[in-house]
Amino acid sequence: MTSVASLQPEPAPLLACTVSRDVQNFDLLIDEMEKELGEAWGDLSFDDAMIFLGQPDASGMEFIALAVNDQDEADLDKITGIIRAAKEVSIKVILIADQVSPIALHQMLRLGADDFVPYPLPPGALHEAIDRIRKPAPQPAPAAAAASVAPAADHAEPVEGQHPTFKAKGDRNAVVLPIHGLAGGCGASTLATNLAWELAGMEKNGGPRVCLIDLDFQYGSAATYLDLPRKEAVFEVLSDAAQLDSDALLHAMLTFNDRLHVLTAPPDMLPLDIVTPDDIGRIIDMAQANFDFVIIDMPKTIVAWTEAVLTRAHVYFALLELDLRSAQNVLRLVRALKAEGLPHEKLRYVLNRAPKFTDLSAKSRVKRMAESLDISFEVQLSDGGAQVTQANDHGLPLAESAAKNVLRRDIQKLAKSLYDLNKAVETGKA
């Protein structure tokens, strides 16, 4: 007779484990793990995880989902020990973070967590993270082959998305021009992208070396507007900026049409304060030492490192529109800068979608707005209409897709004035 024990099915091999102080605090994670792995997963406490990762049974697992919240920061040493132990036996780590401080998150990511998912889990986020860590690591052979033919690449056609070809020498002193939109959808990223491209193309041969840095880690769209991929190397730059050097920064950049150098926003949404003011200052200083113009696309939010950008800026462009929300935000911004003793005089106000010359009523509103805010609009940009959205969707600057657009002409004039002014200053120094 067959025994009852022999009829019991073999338990499914463990493919993954959740590791947390109490998994019941992450009920959405339980549901998602069951959806992705069925019964092929387990749950461990922090103490049990350290013991289990040292046993032979752990070697067959794909990953651990390390779930932490703000209450776990007191056990940060224990948590970082779990990450190290997992990496030693080649187990991937997906970090599930709920209201964890940026400093703690930064430390855990630096130690080698392979992916990060915020909690509560966005729909499909865990599935996408698992897919990413299951992708095989890129083989070094193609890179070696590309390096072996590098001397012949000088005569190749420009390819969008290539790395910069020049070496970091630190022999430049760039003009730093941040662009900060004071209201959602006012066109700051469009201005930053197109201004950078106009400056890069100011001369056909031997023109200025220009880079565009997208510091909006959550909704940055410079990569979209230039049809460039978002690289994991950008996340590495941000997560370990204290150890960054100029070569690593250049390696994280991509080129558009072999002229404009771009540090895109990272592939995944990150907290804006994942970096410190010193980190941002270091990135800008290295870019400034290797380029002639550094255009920075700022997030709308004021954060701790905004001061680091403002103090390094030669001119800080504040972009707004002819509406009440923009006017209120100007007052808030200036009041905040004055309260902190920051150089608010660096602000240069740019009015986007400015009224046409014949619209006298709207022009009088512009004048009243400037007088009531005690500011002056040093630049007014025309409304480029549907062509601007189409150019952005196609991943092309206006100069490449709608060269006669009125907005493109205004940005071209601005770029020319900035270039001429910088050239005159450099000539005076000589």
Protein Blocks (a to p, Z undefined) as FASTA:
>chain_A
ZZfklmpccddddfbdcddfblklmmmlmmmmmmmnommcccddfklmmmmmmpmklmmp
mbdcddddfklmmmmmmmmmmmmmmmmnopacddddehiafklmmmmmmnopabdcdddd
dehklmmmmmmmmpccddfklmmmmmmmmmmmmmpccdehiacfbdcehlaccddddddd
fbehilmmmmmmmmmmmmmmmpfghpacdddddfbfklgcklmmnopacdfklmmmmmmm
mmpcfklmmmmpcceehlaccddddfbdcdfklpcfklmmmmmmmmmmmcfbdcddddfb
dcfklmmmmmmpmbdcddddddfklmmmmmmmmmmmmmnopafklpccddehiacfklmm
lmmmmmmmmmmnopacfbdcddebjmlmmmmmnopafklmmmmbmklmmmmmmmmmmmmm
mmmmmmmmZZ
